[in-house]
Amino acid sequence: LTKAMTMTEDDPPCRSNNEALAEKEWERATITSGNNRTIAAASSSFSSSIERYRPTSTSYYVTRWTILRLLGCMYFIAFLGAYYQNPGLMGSKGLQPVDAVFDSLKHKSKSPWEGFQQYPSIFWWIEHNDANMERVHLAGMTISTLVVIFEQDSMLLQFLLWILYFSIVTTGQLATSFYSYGWESQLLETGFLAIFLCDPWTSIVPSTSKNDANS
């Protein structure tokens, strides 16, 4: 019996099997440890992201950012549609030209400001023609691009978007039936309220470090 036990302990195949099992256990432990570290790192990164966008007592970053980005997209679509459609609808050679109507209103009004109070439009101070209409459309698309892509939001830019589009809507409702739908008024109302979401002259979207400092 002692001799058989000695032969079993010294048997090379037995040692190979034990070493193979030990190596497999080591590899399994290594993989498990690596997976645990990966999960911990991902969890930490996710927690950091949530913490970054968590509203503080002084600002609501995600809400303001989302509202102004989407509003900028709506402004861009509105000005883009006006750029391609308005010359054929109410331009000098369009279906219902507006130039003569606006010129007659200017002659009847005592001052541009008085006329502006009744019909808000920048065309009380500049001539209403095809070239100026195109400039208004291009200016609106440019400012919308700054708002959406470059995140350059301020009360000034939002006010410019609002007054430029208000000028188009006023002109369209004055002598045509092309701007008599409800969504133009909704866009103007939302755009006016969005002015007060912004900082006076600087970008609306505060940096993370600024939020952390305020909190």
N, CA, C and O of each residue as an XYZ file, in Angstrom:
860
protein
N       0.831     -1.220      0.000
C       0.000      0.000      0.000
C       0.857      1.258      0.000
O       0.565      2.235     -0.689
N       1.950      1.204      0.812
C       2.866      2.362      0.872
C       3.528      2.583     -0.462
O       3.708      3.728     -0.878
N       3.897      1.515     -1.146
C       4.540      1.626     -2.455
C       3.580      2.191     -3.484
O       3.975      2.996     -4.328
N       2.305      1.773     -3.422
C       1.317      2.295     -4.380
C       1.075      3.771     -4.175
O       0.914      4.519     -5.140
N       1.048      4.214     -2.873
C       0.859      5.636     -2.593
C       2.036      6.445     -3.083
O       1.869      7.554     -3.590
N       3.248      5.882     -2.929
C       4.440      6.601     -3.392
C       4.428      6.747     -4.889
O       4.803      7.800     -5.405
N       4.008      5.723     -5.605
C       3.946      5.783     -7.066
C       2.894      6.809     -7.527
O       3.083      7.500     -8.528
N       1.794      6.891     -6.783
C       0.742      7.854     -7.168
C       1.202      9.279     -6.991
O       0.915     10.138     -7.825
N       1.938      9.548     -5.876
C       2.410     10.908     -5.625
C       3.462     11.328     -6.624
O       3.548     12.501     -6.986
N       4.279     10.359     -7.083
C       5.363     10.695     -8.010
C       4.945     10.557     -9.461
O       5.787     10.684    -10.350
N       3.646     10.297     -9.735
C       3.196     10.065    -11.102
C       3.136     11.385    -11.868
O       2.373     12.272    -11.484
N       3.925     11.545    -12.953
C       3.948     12.814    -13.705
C       2.606     13.237    -14.240
O       2.299     14.428    -14.193
N       1.748     12.299    -14.769
C       0.435     12.757    -15.263
C      -0.416     13.410    -14.213
O      -1.172     14.328    -14.531
N      -0.328     12.982    -12.982
C      -1.100     13.601    -11.898
C      -0.649     15.020    -11.660
O      -1.472     15.915    -11.467
N       0.677     15.238    -11.673
C       1.186     16.597    -11.463
C       0.766     17.517    -12.608
O       0.464     18.688    -12.378
N       0.742     16.996    -13.845
C       0.347     17.831    -14.989
C      -1.106     18.264    -14.866
O      -1.448     19.413    -15.145
N      -1.963     17.327    -14.442
C      -3.375     17.682    -14.283
C      -3.580     18.743    -13.208
O      -4.386     19.660    -13.367
N      -2.841     18.604    -12.117
C      -2.959     19.599    -11.037
C      -2.482     20.971    -11.486
O      -3.104     21.988    -11.178
N      -1.363     20.990    -12.222
C      -0.854     22.268    -12.714
C      -1.827     22.903    -13.706
O      -2.025     24.118    -13.698
N      -2.441     22.065    -14.573
C      -3.408     22.609    -15.538
C      -4.624     23.198    -14.834
O      -5.119     24.259    -15.213
N      -5.102     22.497    -13.803
C      -6.241     23.027    -13.044
C      -5.887     24.332    -12.345
O      -6.689     25.264    -12.296
N      -4.652     24.383    -11.797
C      -4.224     25.616    -11.124
C      -4.132     26.780    -12.099
O      -4.517     27.900    -11.764
N      -3.621     26.525    -13.318
C      -3.527     27.588    -14.311
C      -4.911     28.082    -14.722
O      -5.125     29.285    -14.872
N      -5.854     27.146    -14.904
C      -7.214     27.551    -15.268
C      -7.854     28.397    -14.181
O      -8.523     29.389    -14.471
N      -7.647     28.002    -12.920
C      -8.199     28.781    -11.819
C      -7.595     30.177    -11.791
O      -8.297     31.152    -11.522
N      -6.283     30.280    -12.071
C      -5.613     31.587    -12.083
C      -6.155     32.476    -13.215
O      -6.416     33.662    -13.015
N      -6.318     31.877    -14.412
C      -6.863     32.654    -15.514
C      -8.279     33.129    -15.215
O      -8.637     34.270    -15.508
N      -9.073     32.250    -14.635
C     -10.446     32.621    -14.293
C     -10.470     33.762    -13.280
O     -11.275     34.684    -13.409
N      -9.613     33.711    -12.291
C      -9.544     34.772    -11.280
C      -9.081     36.079    -11.894
O      -9.569     37.152    -11.538
N      -8.115     35.980    -12.841
C      -7.617     37.195    -13.501
C      -8.711     37.859    -14.332
O      -8.882     39.077    -14.286
N      -9.462     37.039    -15.105
C     -10.546     37.586    -15.930
C     -11.622     38.219    -15.060
O     -12.130     39.297    -15.366
N     -11.966     37.530    -13.965
C     -12.987     38.071    -13.062
C     -12.549     39.393    -12.457
O     -13.338     40.331    -12.342
N     -11.285     39.457    -12.074
C     -10.771     40.704    -11.499
C     -10.785     41.829    -12.521
O     -11.137     42.964    -12.200
N     -10.390     41.504    -13.788
C     -10.415     42.530    -14.830
C     -11.816     43.024    -15.126
O     -12.038     44.220    -15.314
N     -12.767     42.091    -15.166
C     -14.160     42.483    -15.403
C     -14.683     43.373    -14.287
O     -15.417     44.331    -14.529
N     -14.294     43.043    -13.059
C     -14.744     43.860    -11.925
C     -14.185     45.273    -12.030
O     -14.882     46.249    -11.753
N     -12.911     45.372    -12.435
C     -12.319     46.704    -12.579
C     -13.002     47.482    -13.702
O     -13.237     48.683    -13.569
N     -13.326     46.798    -14.821
C     -14.003     47.466    -15.930
C     -15.380     47.961    -15.521
O     -15.763     49.087    -15.839
N     -16.123     47.115    -14.813
C     -17.454     47.504    -14.345
C     -17.365     48.675    -13.377
O     -18.183     49.593    -13.429
N     -16.369     48.642    -12.493
C     -16.206     49.742    -11.536
C     -15.873     51.045    -12.246
O     -16.377     52.106    -11.878
N     -15.000     50.960    -13.290
C     -14.644     52.169    -14.036
C     -15.849     52.720    -14.787
O     -16.074     53.930    -14.797
N     -16.629     51.837    -15.420
C     -17.824     52.289    -16.142
C     -18.835     52.908    -15.199
O     -19.458     53.920    -15.520
N     -18.999     52.296    -14.031
C     -19.942     52.837    -13.051
C     -19.502     54.204    -12.570
O     -20.321     55.105    -12.389
N     -18.188     54.356    -12.362
C     -17.670     55.660    -11.928
C     -17.866     56.714    -13.000
O     -18.233     57.850    -12.701
N     -17.617     56.333    -14.275
C     -17.799     57.279    -15.373
C     -19.258     57.687    -15.512
O     -19.556     58.862    -15.729
N     -20.170     56.727    -15.388
C     -21.600     57.031    -15.480
C     -22.031     57.952    -14.346
O     -22.808     58.883    -14.553
N     -21.521     57.686    -13.151
C     -21.871     58.528    -12.012
C     -21.364     59.944    -12.206
O     -22.030     60.910    -11.834
N     -20.159     60.063    -12.801
C     -19.621     61.395    -13.053
C     -20.468     62.147    -14.067
O     -20.709     63.345    -13.919
N     -20.926     61.429    -15.112
C     -21.774     62.075    -16.119
C     -23.087     62.548    -15.517
O     -23.542     63.657    -15.797
N     -23.697     61.705    -14.689
C     -24.946     62.095    -14.041
C     -24.728     63.294    -13.134
O     -25.555     64.205    -13.081
N     -23.621     63.286    -12.428
C     -23.331     64.393    -11.512
C     -23.109     65.685    -12.271
O     -23.469     66.762    -11.795
N     -22.508     65.579    -13.470
C     -22.244     66.780    -14.263
C     -23.524     67.467    -14.688
O     -23.605     68.695    -14.671
N     -24.541     66.677    -15.076
C     -25.789     67.242    -15.576
C     -26.858     67.368    -14.507
O     -27.999     67.720    -14.805
N     -26.499     67.086    -13.271
C     -27.476     67.228    -12.203
C     -27.718     68.708    -11.936
O     -26.750     69.442    -11.733
N     -28.960     69.182    -11.925
C     -29.228     70.603    -11.714
C     -28.787     71.053    -10.333
O     -28.972     70.351     -9.339
N     -28.204     72.230    -10.297
C     -27.795     72.825     -9.036
C     -28.825     73.855     -8.611
O     -29.863     74.026     -9.250
N     -28.524     74.518     -7.550
C     -29.449     75.528     -7.038
C     -29.459     76.787     -7.883
O     -30.337     77.633     -7.713
N     -28.494     76.933     -8.798
C     -28.377     78.172     -9.567
C     -28.676     78.007    -11.051
O     -28.850     79.012    -11.741
N     -28.744     76.771    -11.577
C     -28.976     76.630    -12.998
C     -29.543     75.256    -13.318
O     -29.414     74.306    -12.545
N     -30.184     75.181    -14.502
C     -30.684     73.920    -15.036
C     -30.084     73.770    -16.429
O     -30.695     74.133    -17.434
N     -28.885     73.230    -16.459
C     -28.075     73.213    -17.674
C     -28.786     72.479    -18.805
O     -28.971     73.036    -19.887
N     -29.179     71.251    -18.566
C     -29.732     70.412    -19.627
C     -31.038     70.989    -20.155
O     -31.263     71.004    -21.365
N     -31.898     71.462    -19.264
C     -33.195     72.003    -19.691
C     -33.016     73.227    -20.575
O     -33.606     73.306    -21.652
N     -32.213     74.172    -20.132
C     -32.006     75.379    -20.924
C     -31.314     75.061    -22.242
O     -31.680     75.592    -23.290
N     -30.306     74.185    -22.178
C     -29.574     73.819    -23.386
C     -30.516     73.185    -24.407
O     -30.467     73.529    -25.588
N     -31.363     72.276    -23.971
C     -32.272     71.580    -24.879
C     -33.293     72.533    -25.493
O     -33.535     72.496    -26.699
N     -33.886     73.381    -24.666
C     -34.896     74.316    -25.174
C     -34.310     75.229    -26.239
O     -34.913     75.423    -27.294
N     -33.142     75.787    -25.969
C     -32.574     76.750    -26.903
C     -32.033     76.097    -28.160
O     -32.070     76.701    -29.232
N     -31.522     74.853    -28.049
C     -31.064     74.162    -29.257
C     -32.252     73.843    -30.166
O     -32.198     74.082    -31.373
N     -33.317     73.306    -29.586
C     -34.492     72.968    -30.389
C     -35.150     74.221    -30.965
O     -35.600     74.223    -32.111
N     -35.202     75.278    -30.169
C     -35.778     76.527    -30.667
C     -34.941     77.090    -31.807
O     -35.483     77.613    -32.780
N     -33.613     76.985    -31.688
C     -32.746     77.423    -32.776
C     -32.984     76.640    -34.051
O     -32.950     77.206    -35.144
N     -33.225     75.339    -33.924
C     -33.543     74.519    -35.095
C     -34.849     74.974    -35.741
O     -34.945     75.051    -36.965
N     -35.855     75.277    -34.916
C     -37.132     75.735    -35.455
C     -36.981     77.080    -36.167
O     -37.559     77.289    -37.233
N     -36.203     77.991    -35.576
C     -35.953     79.278    -36.231
C     -35.261     79.065    -37.577
O     -35.624     79.693    -38.573
N     -34.264     78.180    -37.604
C     -33.524     77.951    -38.848
C     -34.455     77.423    -39.934
O     -34.400     77.878    -41.077
N     -35.306     76.470    -39.583
C     -36.252     75.926    -40.563
C     -37.211     77.010    -41.054
O     -37.531     77.076    -42.241
N     -37.667     77.860    -40.128
C     -38.599     78.926    -40.507
C     -37.944     79.924    -41.460
O     -38.541     80.304    -42.466
N     -36.716     80.350    -41.146
C     -36.030     81.300    -42.026
C     -35.640     80.653    -43.349
O     -35.667     81.304    -44.393
N     -35.279     79.379    -43.308
C     -34.932     78.682    -44.547
C     -36.149     78.579    -45.475
O     -36.036     78.795    -46.682
N     -37.310     78.249    -44.903
C     -38.521     78.197    -45.709
C     -38.884     79.559    -46.290
O     -39.299     79.665    -47.444
N     -38.720     80.600    -45.472
C     -39.010     81.952    -45.959
C     -38.041     82.361    -47.070
O     -38.423     83.053    -48.013
N     -36.804     81.931    -46.949
C     -35.794     82.300    -47.958
C     -36.169     81.755    -49.333
O     -36.000     82.438    -50.343
N     -36.671     80.538    -49.369
C     -36.997     79.923    -50.656
C     -38.421     80.249    -51.131
O     -38.674     80.249    -52.336
N     -39.337     80.521    -50.225
C     -40.735     80.679    -50.612
C     -41.183     82.128    -50.759
O     -41.951     82.452    -51.665
N     -40.703     83.006    -49.870
C     -41.256     84.367    -49.830
C     -41.047     85.171    -51.108
O     -41.942     85.928    -51.483
N     -39.907     85.049    -51.800
C     -39.788     85.825    -53.047
C     -40.895     85.500    -54.048
O     -41.375     86.389    -54.751
N     -41.300     84.241    -54.114
C     -42.371     83.880    -55.041
C     -43.755     84.136    -54.497
O     -44.722     84.183    -55.258
N     -43.868     84.303    -53.183
C     -45.179     84.528    -52.580
C     -45.494     86.011    -52.440
O     -46.557     86.462    -52.868
N     -44.575     86.778    -51.841
C     -44.868     88.193    -51.583
C     -43.730     89.116    -51.996
O     -43.642     90.249    -51.521
N     -42.858     88.635    -52.878
C     -41.816     89.496    -53.424
C     -42.383     90.446    -54.470
O     -43.586     90.460    -54.728
N     -41.506     91.234    -55.063
C     -41.953     92.228    -56.046
C     -42.595     91.578    -57.266
O     -43.430     92.193    -57.929
N     -42.210     90.337    -57.567
C     -42.804     89.616    -58.694
C     -43.543     88.364    -58.211
O     -43.734     87.414    -58.970
N     -43.953     88.376    -56.947
C     -44.620     87.226    -56.371
C     -46.122     87.247    -56.594
O     -46.645     88.094    -57.318
N     -46.802     86.311    -55.967
C     -48.254     86.210    -56.116
C     -48.977     87.389    -55.480
O     -49.944     87.902    -56.043
N     -48.514     87.822    -54.308
C     -49.127     88.963    -53.619
C     -48.008     89.896    -53.134
O     -47.571     89.788    -51.989
N     -47.549     90.798    -53.982
C     -46.459     91.706    -53.593
C     -46.841     92.578    -52.398
O     -47.988     93.005    -52.264
N     -45.866     92.832    -51.539
C     -46.122     93.564    -50.295
C     -45.488     94.947    -50.322
O     -45.856     95.796    -49.510
N     -44.559     95.201    -51.217
C     -43.806     96.456    -51.199
C     -44.720     97.678    -51.217
O     -44.547     98.595    -50.415
N     -45.681     97.695    -52.121
C     -46.557     98.866    -52.257
C     -47.418     99.057    -51.017
O     -47.645    100.191    -50.595
N     -47.896     97.983    -50.435
C     -48.727     98.079    -49.230
C     -47.932     98.664    -48.071
O     -48.425     99.529    -47.347
N     -46.717     98.198    -47.898
C     -45.909     98.705    -46.790
C     -45.519    100.163    -47.015
O     -45.468    100.941    -46.062
N     -45.246    100.537    -48.248
C     -44.916    101.932    -48.533
C     -46.100    102.852    -48.233
O     -45.904    103.957    -47.729
N     -47.310    102.420    -48.530
C     -48.475    103.248    -48.241
C     -48.687    103.400    -46.740
O     -49.119    104.459    -46.284
N     -48.389    102.354    -45.961
C     -48.488    102.457    -44.508
C     -47.471    103.442    -43.947
O     -47.765    104.170    -42.999
N     -46.298    103.467    -44.518
C     -45.275    104.412    -44.059
C     -45.724    105.854    -44.279
O     -45.462    106.722    -43.447
N     -46.381    106.102    -45.367
C     -46.847    107.467    -45.644
C     -47.989    107.865    -44.712
O     -48.139    109.045    -44.394
N     -48.783    106.916    -44.276
C     -49.908    107.228    -43.397
C     -49.486    107.389    -41.935
O     -50.147    108.107    -41.185
N     -48.418    106.749    -41.524
C     -47.976    106.804    -40.134
C     -47.191    108.085    -39.872
O     -46.457    108.573    -40.732
N     -47.366    108.616    -38.662
C     -46.676    109.848    -38.318
C     -45.183    109.617    -38.103
O     -44.367    110.493    -38.389
N     -44.833    108.447    -37.604
C     -43.425    108.130    -37.345
C     -43.240    106.620    -37.444
O     -44.201    105.865    -37.296
N     -42.003    106.175    -37.694
C     -41.755    104.724    -37.734
C     -42.113    104.026    -36.422
O     -42.599    102.895    -36.428
N     -41.871    104.703    -35.299
C     -42.175    104.085    -34.015
C     -43.683    103.876    -33.833
O     -44.120    102.855    -33.301
N     -44.462    104.853    -34.280
C     -45.917    104.696    -34.196
C     -46.387    103.537    -35.066
O     -47.240    102.748    -34.660
N     -45.823    103.445    -36.259
C     -46.179    102.320    -37.111
C     -45.694    100.994    -36.544
O     -46.365     99.972    -36.690
N     -44.540    101.005    -35.901
C     -44.005     99.778    -35.311
C     -44.904     99.268    -34.193
O     -45.061     98.058    -34.025
N     -45.489    100.171    -33.436
C     -46.373     99.757    -32.355
C     -47.619     99.043    -32.882
O     -48.166     98.169    -32.210
N     -48.059     99.410    -34.062
C     -49.228     98.752    -34.646
C     -48.836     97.503    -35.441
O     -49.518     96.480    -35.376
N     -47.753     97.591    -36.177
C     -47.279     96.480    -37.011
C     -45.778     96.302    -36.776
O     -44.970     96.885    -37.498
N     -45.400     95.512    -35.786
C     -43.977     95.371    -35.442
C     -43.169     94.795    -36.613
O     -43.414     93.675    -37.061
N     -42.213     95.574    -37.092
C     -41.366     95.142    -38.196
C     -40.179     96.087    -38.317
O     -40.303     97.291    -38.095
N     -39.037     95.530    -38.671
C     -37.862     96.391    -38.880
C     -37.971     97.145    -40.200
O     -37.183     98.057    -40.453
N     -38.926     96.784    -41.042
C     -39.060     97.449    -42.336
C     -39.645     98.851    -42.212
O     -39.798     99.543    -43.219
N     -39.971     99.276    -41.013
C     -40.330    100.681    -40.808
C     -39.111    101.572    -40.919
O     -39.244    102.765    -41.193
N     -37.924    101.020    -40.711
C     -36.683    101.809    -40.757
C     -35.850    101.503    -41.988
O     -34.936    102.260    -42.317
N     -36.147    100.411    -42.673
C     -35.447    100.099    -43.911
C     -36.485     99.837    -44.998
O     -37.630     99.493    -44.705
N     -36.082    100.001    -46.234
C     -37.010     99.818    -47.346
C     -37.376     98.349    -47.502
O     -36.523     97.467    -47.399
N     -38.652     98.102    -47.752
C     -39.094     96.733    -47.977
C     -38.945     96.401    -49.460
O     -39.720     96.874    -50.292
N     -37.958     95.598    -49.777
C     -37.748     95.136    -51.145
C     -37.178     93.728    -51.102
O     -36.928     93.179    -50.028
N     -36.977     93.156    -52.267
C     -36.514     91.768    -52.339
C     -35.139     91.592    -51.719
O     -34.879     90.589    -51.054
N     -34.253     92.564    -51.932
C     -32.892     92.445    -51.411
C     -32.884     92.469    -49.884
O     -32.192     91.665    -49.259
N     -33.650     93.387    -49.274
C     -33.692     93.460    -47.816
C     -34.405     92.250    -47.210
O     -34.046     91.792    -46.125
N     -35.409     91.740    -47.908
C     -36.055     90.518    -47.435
C     -35.051     89.363    -47.408
O     -35.012     88.583    -46.456
N     -34.255     89.266    -48.450
C     -33.248     88.193    -48.501
C     -32.220     88.363    -47.383
O     -31.783     87.378    -46.788
N     -31.837     89.595    -47.098
C     -30.874     89.840    -46.016
C     -31.456     89.418    -44.671
O     -30.743     88.864    -43.834
N     -32.739     89.675    -44.460
C     -33.381     89.260    -43.210
C     -33.380     87.739    -43.085
O     -33.099     87.199    -42.015
N     -33.692     87.060    -44.167
C     -33.698     85.593    -44.135
C     -32.307     85.045    -43.838
O     -32.154     84.152    -43.005
N     -31.306     85.571    -44.510
C     -29.933     85.091    -44.312
C     -29.430     85.405    -42.912
O     -28.741     84.593    -42.294
N     -29.778     86.593    -42.412
C     -29.372     86.939    -41.042
C     -30.004     85.994    -40.036
O     -29.347     85.565    -39.088
N     -31.275     85.667    -40.236
C     -31.939     84.735    -39.331
C     -31.310     83.355    -39.362
O     -31.130     82.740    -38.311
N     -30.970     82.855    -40.544
C     -30.320     81.548    -40.637
C     -28.930     81.565    -40.011
O     -28.518     80.590    -39.384
N     -28.212     82.665    -40.180
C     -26.871     82.766    -39.595
C     -26.925     82.753    -38.073
O     -26.169     82.026    -37.429
N     -27.808     83.547    -37.501
C     -27.921     83.594    -36.044
C     -28.409     82.250    -35.508
O     -27.949     81.796    -34.460
N     -29.333     81.615    -36.219
C     -29.811     80.297    -35.785
C     -28.675     79.284    -35.771
O     -28.592     78.448    -34.871
N     -27.802     79.359    -36.767
C     -26.645     78.465    -36.806
C     -25.725     78.699    -35.622
O     -25.207     77.746    -35.040
N     -25.516     79.957    -35.262
C     -24.695     80.268    -34.084
C     -25.312     79.681    -32.821
O     -24.601     79.189    -31.945
N     -26.620     79.735    -32.732
C     -27.306     79.225    -31.545
C     -27.222     77.700    -31.471
O     -26.957     77.136    -30.410
N     -27.451     77.037    -32.611
C     -27.543     75.574    -32.600
C     -26.166     74.928    -32.538
O     -25.929     74.059    -31.699
N     -25.263     75.338    -33.406
C     -23.978     74.645    -33.546
C     -22.937     75.181    -32.576
O     -22.248     74.406    -31.912
N     -22.818     76.493    -32.492
C     -21.762     77.099    -31.679
C     -22.234     77.481    -30.278
O     -21.446     77.970    -29.469
N     -23.518     77.259    -29.988
C     -24.078     77.490    -28.651
C     -23.845     78.924    -28.168
O     -23.611     79.157    -26.982
N     -23.910     79.874    -29.090
C     -23.729     81.276    -28.749
C     -25.089     81.909    -28.497
O     -25.659     82.570    -29.365
N     -25.594     81.689    -27.288
C     -26.910     82.204    -26.927
C     -26.773     83.407    -26.009
O     -25.975     83.397    -25.071
N     -27.527     84.406    -26.275
C     -27.603     85.570    -25.407
C     -28.960     86.220    -25.620
O     -29.669     85.907    -26.576
N     -29.305     87.112    -24.734
C     -30.563     87.837    -24.897
C     -30.566     88.618    -26.208
O     -31.604     88.750    -26.855
N     -29.407     89.132    -26.594
C     -29.319     89.905    -27.828
C     -29.620     89.034    -29.043
O     -30.413     89.421    -29.903
N     -28.988     87.853    -29.120
C     -29.208     86.985    -30.272
C     -30.647     86.469    -30.318
O     -31.262     86.419    -31.384
N     -31.176     86.090    -29.160
C     -32.564     85.614    -29.138
C     -33.538     86.730    -29.509
O     -34.542     86.483    -30.177
N     -33.244     87.949    -29.079
C     -34.099     89.079    -29.452
C     -34.026     89.332    -30.955
O     -35.043     89.612    -31.590
N     -32.823     89.234    -31.524
C     -32.688     89.447    -32.966
C     -33.456     88.393    -33.752
O     -34.123     88.717    -34.735
N     -33.370     87.142    -33.330
C     -34.144     86.096    -33.994
C     -35.635     86.384    -33.917
O     -36.368     86.214    -34.891
N     -36.067     86.821    -32.750
C     -37.489     87.088    -32.539
C     -37.979     88.246    -33.397
O     -39.013     88.139    -34.055
N     -37.233     89.365    -33.394
C     -37.691     90.543    -34.126
C     -37.576     90.342    -35.633
O     -38.397     90.865    -36.386
N     -36.577     89.597    -36.083
C     -36.449     89.333    -37.517
C     -37.609     88.473    -38.020
O     -38.188     88.745    -39.072
N     -37.937     87.441    -37.261
C     -39.039     86.596    -37.705
C     -40.382     87.307    -37.515
O     -41.309     87.106    -38.301
N     -40.485     88.130    -36.480
C     -41.698     88.933    -36.295
C     -41.905     89.859    -37.485
O     -43.041     90.071    -37.910
N     -40.828     90.409    -38.026
C     -40.929     91.288    -39.186
C     -41.463     90.534    -40.392
O     -42.277     91.057    -41.153
N     -40.994     89.290    -40.561
C     -41.489     88.486    -41.691
C     -42.970     88.166    -41.520
O     -43.752     88.292    -42.462
N     -43.350     87.751    -40.314
C     -44.741     87.385    -40.065
C     -45.657     88.598    -40.208
O     -46.732     88.497    -40.800
N     -45.240     89.739    -39.671
C     -46.056     90.951    -39.786
C     -46.258     91.332    -41.246
O     -47.363     91.670    -41.669
N     -45.163     91.272    -42.011
C     -45.275     91.601    -43.432
C     -46.188     90.631    -44.156
O     -46.983     91.029    -45.007
N     -46.071     89.358    -43.815
C     -46.903     88.361    -44.471
C     -48.373     88.489    -44.114
O     -49.235     88.292    -44.971
N     -48.673     88.816    -42.862
C     -50.066     88.957    -42.445
C     -50.673     90.283    -42.874
O     -51.895     90.428    -42.909
N     -49.824     91.250    -43.201
C     -50.314     92.585    -43.521
C     -51.066     92.617    -44.854
O     -52.121     93.240    -44.968
N     -50.513     91.944    -45.848
C     -51.109     92.048    -47.182
C     -51.293     90.703    -47.861
O     -51.692     90.654    -49.024
N     -51.015     89.620    -47.168
C     -51.174     88.303    -47.771
C     -51.877     87.377    -46.780
O     -52.167     87.752    -45.643
N     -52.138     86.178    -47.238
C     -52.738     85.154    -46.367
C     -51.787     83.996    -46.129
O     -52.205     82.919    -45.704
N     -50.501     84.219    -46.403
C     -49.537     83.134    -46.315
C     -49.028     82.905    -44.894
O     -48.475     81.843    -44.610
N     -49.202     83.870    -44.000
C     -48.722     83.727    -42.621
C     -49.890     83.841    -41.649
O     -49.814     84.560    -40.653
N     -50.954     83.136    -41.944
C     -52.141     83.162    -41.087
C     -52.335     81.849    -40.327
O     -53.431     81.561    -39.846
N     -51.283     81.070    -40.223
C     -51.372     79.805    -39.498
C     -50.947     79.994    -38.045
O     -50.330     80.998    -37.691
N     -51.283     79.020    -37.218
C     -51.029     79.177    -35.789
C     -49.597     78.965    -35.366
O     -49.173     79.499    -34.341
N     -48.837     78.194    -36.133
C     -47.504     77.841    -35.637
C     -46.549     79.030    -35.673
O     -45.592     79.066    -34.898
N     -46.785     80.013    -36.559
C     -45.928     81.208    -36.549
C     -46.068     81.963    -35.227
O     -45.075     82.407    -34.651
N     -47.315     82.105    -34.750
C     -47.535     82.789    -33.472
C     -46.949     82.001    -32.314
O     -46.399     82.586    -31.381
N     -47.059     80.688    -32.363
C     -46.481     79.864    -31.298
C     -44.966     79.996    -31.259
O     -44.374     80.070    -30.182
N     -44.337     80.027    -32.432
C     -42.889     80.201    -32.480
C     -42.481     81.561    -31.927
O     -41.481     81.671    -31.217
N     -43.252     82.598    -32.252
C     -42.932     83.934    -31.740
C     -43.124     84.011    -30.227
O     -42.317     84.627    -29.530
N     -44.179     83.396    -29.720
C     -44.407     83.407    -28.269
C     -43.294     82.654    -27.535
O     -42.769     83.136    -26.532
N     -42.943     81.480    -28.039
C     -41.870     80.705    -27.415
C     -40.541     81.431    -27.523
O     -39.748     81.442    -26.581
N     -40.303     82.041    -28.684
C     -39.062     82.784    -28.869
C     -38.942     83.977    -27.936
O     -37.853     84.288    -27.453
N     -40.052     84.640    -27.685
C     -40.009     85.775    -26.757
C     -39.688     85.312    -25.343
O     -38.886     85.939    -24.652
N     -40.312     84.210    -24.905
C     -40.035     83.691    -23.564
C     -38.595     83.195    -23.455
O     -37.981     83.291    -22.393
N     -38.055     82.663    -24.557
C     -36.683     82.137    -24.525
C     -35.658     83.241    -24.320
O     -34.543     82.972    -23.875
N     -36.016     84.472    -24.637
C     -35.079     85.582    -24.415
C     -34.672     85.653    -22.955
O     -33.526     85.976    -22.642
N     -35.605     85.353    -22.056
C     -35.346     85.496    -20.629
C     -34.691     84.257    -20.028
O     -34.436     84.214    -18.824
N     -34.419     83.253    -20.853
C     -33.625     82.112    -20.391
C     -32.130     82.382    -20.496
O     -31.316     81.627    -19.965
N     -31.779     83.454    -21.179
C     -30.370     83.701    -21.503
C     -29.736     84.693    -20.547
O     -30.410     85.462    -19.861
N     -28.416     84.644    -20.531
C     -27.660     85.694    -19.871
C     -27.704     86.941    -20.744
O     -27.934     86.839    -21.949
N     -27.488     88.120    -20.157
C     -27.698     89.359    -20.928
C     -26.913     89.436    -22.229
O     -27.512     89.643    -23.284
N     -25.596     89.275    -22.191
C     -24.809     89.471    -23.397
C     -23.893     88.294    -23.712
O     -23.280     88.256    -24.779
N     -23.794     87.345    -22.806
C     -22.845     86.254    -22.975
C     -23.564     84.951    -23.263
O     -24.793     84.909    -23.324
N     -22.792     83.887    -23.439
C     -23.364     82.582    -23.755
C     -24.232     82.100    -22.615
O     -23.902     82.299    -21.446
N     -25.350     81.461    -22.954
C     -26.268     80.978    -21.928
C     -25.729     79.762    -21.200
O     -25.960     79.601    -20.001
N     -25.001     78.893    -21.925
C     -24.636     77.594    -21.375
C     -23.434     77.762    -20.474
O     -22.328     77.951    -20.981
N     -23.595     77.701    -19.146
C     -22.467     77.870    -18.252
C     -21.593     76.644    -18.257
O     -22.077     75.525    -18.427
N     -20.298     76.852    -18.068
C     -19.379     75.726    -18.030
C     -19.579     74.934    -16.760
O     -20.182     75.410    -15.798
N     -19.057     73.701    -16.767
C     -19.201     72.842    -15.593
C     -18.497     73.438    -14.393
O     -18.998     73.378    -13.270
N     -17.308     74.027    -14.644
C     -16.572     74.614    -13.530
C     -17.317     75.778    -12.920
O     -17.248     76.006    -11.712
N     -18.048     76.536    -13.774
C     -18.829     77.662    -13.248
C     -19.964     77.155    -12.378
O     -20.231     77.707    -11.311
N     -20.646     76.082    -12.844
C     -21.715     75.512    -12.026
C     -21.188     75.004    -10.706
O     -21.797     75.218     -9.658
N     -20.037     74.320    -10.758
C     -19.475     73.790     -9.521
C     -19.109     74.900     -8.567
O     -19.270     74.772     -7.354
N     -18.599     76.024     -9.138
C     -18.221     77.127     -8.266
C     -19.435     77.755     -7.611
O     -19.398     78.143     -6.444
N     -20.549     77.853     -8.407
C     -21.756     78.440     -7.831
C     -22.382     77.541     -6.790
O     -22.956     78.015     -5.809
N     -22.271     76.227     -7.007
C     -22.884     75.312     -6.047
C     -22.029     75.167     -4.799
O     -22.394     74.432     -3.882
